[in-house]
Amino acid sequence: MRIEEIWWKHLTNPSGFAESIIDSVLDGMSSAVIYKKDIPWKEDFIQNILFEIERESPNMKTDIHRISGYVEPDEYIMHRYCGEKERSLYWGPRDHSKAKFLSKSSRSTLNKSNVIIDITDADNTDEWIDFVEEYTSYFSDEEEHGVFLLLMHDTDISGISNIRCFDYDKYIHDFDVFMLCMTILASQNCSIQKKQYISEIAVSLAKDNVVVAGQLAEYKGSLPVNISRIAEKVFKENGLSCDDIAVQIKTALWEAQVKILFPIIEQFRSKFIEINYDKLRRYKLDAYKANNVFELEIGQLYHLCYSHGIFKKELNFLEKVRNARNSLAHLEFVPQGDVDILMSKCLSYPEE
């Protein structure tokens, strides 16, 4: 399954966002989709909306227009939805505006159309909003009329009453990107914690770029092992700078390990104490300033076992756990080889 299909059809918030827009258009309400940067896989998003609108409203013509630079909205719409003879009936602004003329025109195809307009690259977004607002204002809720869907960068449309607004950045959150990565990794033969770890690396490294996060997650288990090569490849493919990629990788690994590996270490610490409680409680804890063995940190546990020569078979692993914990506490990531060992042994302790 393609990443974009997972995003727009199988994840709750992205699919719900698209469905809300489709429902709005089918309800006969002109709408605006706004976003700070861009919508991931926008063409797929537009085509999905087009497909659903055409399927549910076969009596309405549906068109897509992509506007760049400065284009007068009323003139543009007039030329595409009115024939030359109909346009000749317009006497100019002293009579009424083109928006009003279009609303009253019996021969214009606009009043039987759903009009999707991408004005992301337009220089006069406000004029497009004003045109749609005015045109729509001439109809009651029951009257048949053209329905507009505007796609544009974040714009203040407060005070607009005839256009319903859908803010992409209010619908979509970091958790949705994480779930995209987890869905991509669903078939991977590894623990849920390993899938979470890979997903966290992808999300952290991609920042707010959904496309990059998904492409990184597609590398699955290879991502943490060959992260430098993979990250540089994906960044370049998406036109992103690789100037400080080493720092970004270090941060992404550390953040993912703090979220996933650190709790695993803590769970191991608790389990180790619980299983070996009777033997550990025989030793004095004054040097560790602990009231009981459950308060011992992993470094203290290692020191106690090392000092008293107990749990010799597990001592090397306890040292590895301690070193990993110390690295994370000092903002350093743990080498991937150690991460695999720690996850495997901590999660399976005690091994049968």
Buried (B, 14 or more C-beta within 10 A) or exposed (E): EEBBEBBBBEBEBBBEBBEEBBEBBBEBBBBBBBBEEBBBBBEBBBEBBBEBBEEEBEEBBBBBEEBEEEBBBBEBBBEBBBEEEBBEEBEEEEEBBBBBBBBEBEEBBBBBBBBBBBBBEBEBBEBBBBBBBBBBEBBEEEEEBBBBBBBBBEBEBEEBEBBBBBBBEEBBEEEBBBBBBBBBBEEBEBBEBBBBBBBBBBBBBBEEBBBBBBBBBBBBBEBBEEBEEBBBBBBEEEEBEEEEBEEBBBBBBBBBBBBBBBEBBBEBBEBBBEEBEEEBEEBEBEEBEBEEBEEBBBBBBBBBBBEEEBBEEBBEBBBBBBBBBEBBEEEBBBEBEBBBBBBBBBBEBEEE
